[in-house]
Amino acid sequence: MHPDLLGALGYVQLAKSMGMTGEHLEAACQAPIYLQEEVRAKNGIERMALGQMMLAQGRTSWLSKLATKQTQPKALAVVLEGCERASLTYVRLMRAFQECRQPKNTYTTVSIGVGQANLGAQQLVQNIRERSVQKKI
């Protein structure tokens, strides 16, 4: 099975479980394909991350719709908590994907013994240690 289809099938299944029919269901079926084309995943890991993002977004939508049908306050609280967690998962996945493509810190500084190496700018700065002074007794 093609890796792109796994996330798409889950997304479409969630759309069907929400009761989508006709044009809405057709649009939901096209959305994962459109997303894959627009993002242009570079490898299997990115395709898998996109599938996970689609499922998290679909889960958030499904739980939001489920929340509108709740009549008991406790049941509503449970569904809304699940909705909140699903949306936070979606946000975390989006941030992780973005950071994977555009890392924040491209320069790494590493302390080595008495000196420091700034590998990104290829500089070496040597720290000077204080010399201990012996006291005369």
C-alpha positions as CSV (number, residue, x, y, z in Angstrom):
1,M,0.0,0.0,0.0
2,H,1.3,3.4,-0.9
3,P,2.3,5.4,2.3
4,D,0.3,8.5,1.2
5,L,-2.9,6.4,1.2
6,L,-2.7,5.4,4.9
7,G,-3.3,8.9,6.2
8,A,-5.8,9.6,3.5
9,L,-7.8,6.5,4.2
10,G,-8.0,7.4,7.9
11,Y,-9.0,10.9,7.1
12,V,-11.8,9.8,4.7
13,Q,-13.0,7.2,7.2
14,L,-13.3,10.0,9.8
15,A,-15.2,12.1,7.3
16,K,-17.6,9.2,6.6
17,S,-18.2,8.7,10.4
18,M,-19.2,12.4,10.6
19,G,-22.0,11.7,8.2
20,M,-20.6,13.5,5.2
21,T,-22.2,12.7,1.9
22,G,-22.2,14.0,-1.6
23,E,-20.0,17.0,-2.4
24,H,-18.7,17.3,1.2
25,L,-17.5,13.7,1.2
26,E,-15.9,14.2,-2.2
27,A,-14.1,17.3,-1.0
28,A,-12.9,15.3,2.1
29,C,-11.5,12.6,-0.2
30,Q,-9.6,15.2,-2.3
31,A,-8.2,17.1,0.7
32,P,-5.4,14.6,1.6
33,I,-4.3,14.3,-2.0
34,Y,-4.2,18.1,-2.4
35,L,-2.3,18.5,0.9
36,Q,0.3,15.9,-0.2
37,E,0.8,17.7,-3.6
38,E,1.1,21.2,-2.0
39,V,3.5,20.2,0.7
40,R,5.6,17.9,-1.5
41,A,6.9,15.5,1.2
42,K,10.6,14.9,0.8
43,N,10.7,11.4,2.2
44,G,8.6,8.7,3.9
45,I,9.0,10.3,7.3
46,E,7.4,13.6,6.1
47,R,4.6,11.6,4.4
48,M,3.9,9.8,7.6
49,A,3.9,13.1,9.5
50,L,1.5,14.6,7.1
51,G,-0.8,11.6,7.5
52,Q,-0.6,12.0,11.3
53,M,-1.5,15.7,10.9
54,M,-4.5,14.9,8.8
55,L,-5.7,12.3,11.3
56,A,-5.3,14.7,14.2
57,Q,-7.2,17.4,12.3
58,G,-9.9,15.0,11.4
59,R,-10.2,13.7,14.9
60,T,-10.5,17.3,16.2
61,S,-13.3,17.9,13.7
62,W,-15.1,14.7,14.6
63,L,-14.9,15.4,18.3
64,S,-16.2,19.0,17.7
65,K,-19.2,17.6,15.9
66,L,-19.7,15.0,18.6
67,A,-19.7,17.8,21.3
68,T,-22.6,19.5,19.7
69,K,-24.8,16.4,20.3
70,Q,-24.0,16.1,24.0
71,T,-26.8,16.8,26.5
72,Q,-25.1,15.8,29.7
73,P,-22.5,18.2,31.2
74,K,-20.1,15.5,32.2
75,A,-20.2,13.9,28.8
76,L,-19.7,17.3,27.2
77,A,-16.7,18.0,29.4
78,V,-15.1,14.6,28.4
79,V,-15.7,15.2,24.7
80,L,-14.4,18.8,24.8
81,E,-11.3,17.6,26.7
82,G,-10.6,15.1,23.9
83,C,-11.2,17.8,21.4
84,E,-8.6,20.0,23.1
85,R,-6.1,17.2,23.3
86,A,-6.6,16.4,19.6
87,S,-6.1,20.0,18.6
88,L,-3.0,20.3,20.7
89,T,-1.6,17.2,19.0
90,Y,-2.3,18.7,15.7
91,V,-0.5,21.9,16.6
92,R,2.5,19.9,18.0
93,L,2.7,17.9,14.8
94,M,2.6,21.0,12.6
95,R,5.4,22.7,14.7
96,A,7.5,19.5,14.5
97,F,7.1,19.4,10.7
98,Q,8.0,23.1,10.4
99,E,11.0,22.7,12.6
100,C,12.1,19.7,10.7
101,R,12.1,21.7,7.5
102,Q,13.5,24.9,8.9
103,P,15.5,24.2,12.1
104,K,15.7,27.2,14.5
105,N,19.4,26.9,15.5
106,T,21.8,26.1,12.7
107,Y,24.9,27.1,14.8
108,T,26.1,24.9,17.5
109,T,28.3,25.9,20.4
110,V,30.2,23.2,22.2
111,S,32.4,23.6,25.3
112,I,35.6,21.6,25.0
113,G,37.8,21.6,28.0
114,V,39.3,25.1,28.5
115,G,38.1,26.4,25.2
116,Q,34.9,26.9,23.3
117,A,34.3,25.9,19.7
118,N,31.6,27.7,17.7
119,L,31.3,25.2,14.9
120,G,28.7,27.2,12.9
121,A,31.0,30.2,12.4
122,Q,34.2,28.2,12.6
123,Q,35.6,30.2,15.4
124,L,37.6,29.0,18.4
125,V,37.7,31.1,21.5
126,Q,40.0,30.0,24.3
127,N,39.0,30.8,27.9
128,I,41.7,31.9,30.2
129,R,41.7,30.2,33.6
130,E,42.6,32.2,36.7
131,R,45.9,31.1,38.1
132,S,45.9,30.2,41.7
133,V,48.2,32.2,43.8
134,Q,50.0,30.4,46.6
135,K,49.9,32.2,49.9
136,K,53.0,32.4,52.0
137,I,52.6,31.2,55.5
